[in-house]
Every structure is written in structure tokens, then in C-alpha cells.
Amino acid sequence: MSYARGQLGEAYVLGGAGPTTWDCSGLVMMAYNSQGIATGGHNVVWQYNYFKSIGRLVPLSQRQPGDILFYSSNGTASGAYHDSIVTSYGTMVEAARPGVGVVERAIWLPNQLMPYVARPSGSL
């Protein structure tokens, strides 16, 4: 989490993966890559499917710091549109959107959270 938190205040740019601009999946990818942990690429759907394929999904209710939250418009991987890193049971770090950038805040839109989080091997 220190890598992701180190980007707080940086700008959001779609397609950004550092060092000073980020989108959601770029921030997740680089935070884990900085620890030598693969994420499946720079795309929310790819990341979700990667962790599913290696058996690293756990129920949302069991989330813990360092897990990856996924948001979906339809509750399935095909509708996944956003991800972030859990910092506590109720907070996350995310590259939010233009004009907001990278922030740490309360987990929002609980009705659009996927029922599983990714728990990559290792820890942030």
C-alpha cells in the first residue's frame, strides 16, 4: 500500500500507469508490480480474470488491506469498470477520475462492488 499511497494527489489520466498520471488499473498494476507481483495487465477486466484464473479471489466480506476491489455495472467480470486497493475494511486508495486523481477515501457505491476481491500473493 505504501506505493499506492505514495501517489496520493497525482493526476488521473485514462491509460496512465505512472510516474505522475494514473488510471485505476494502472495504479493497481504498478503498486503490485513494484513488489514483483503480477496483476494480469493494465485493464480492470484482465486483472479480475487473471486473479480468478489463479484462484486468488475471496469473498468481499473477507476483504483486508492490500486486497483489490472491483466495481461492475452488471455484477459480472464483463461489466467490471473500476478497481482500487483496500487500505482498511472501509477505505481504499484509487485513481478516481479526472479532477480528483489518486485519493484515499471511504469505499463508495457498495451496490456496484463485485462479490469477490482479489488477494494477490505477497502483500503491499
Secondary structure as GFF3:
##gff-version 3
##sequence-region A 1 124
A	DSSP	alpha_helix	2	5	.	.	.	ID=ss1
A	DSSP	beta_strand	11	12	.	.	.	ID=ss2
A	DSSP	beta_strand	21	22	.	.	.	ID=ss3
A	DSSP	alpha_helix	24	33	.	.	.	ID=ss4
A	DSSP	alpha_helix	44	53	.	.	.	ID=ss5
A	DSSP	beta_strand	57	59	.	.	.	ID=ss6
A	DSSP	three_ten_helix	60	62	.	.	.	ID=ss7
A	DSSP	beta_strand	68	72	.	.	.	ID=ss8
A	DSSP	three_ten_helix	77	79	.	.	.	ID=ss9
A	DSSP	beta_strand	80	88	.	.	.	ID=ss10
A	DSSP	beta_strand	91	95	.	.	.	ID=ss11
A	DSSP	beta_strand	102	106	.	.	.	ID=ss12
A	DSSP	three_ten_helix	110	112	.	.	.	ID=ss13
A	DSSP	beta_strand	116	118	.	.	.	ID=ss14
###
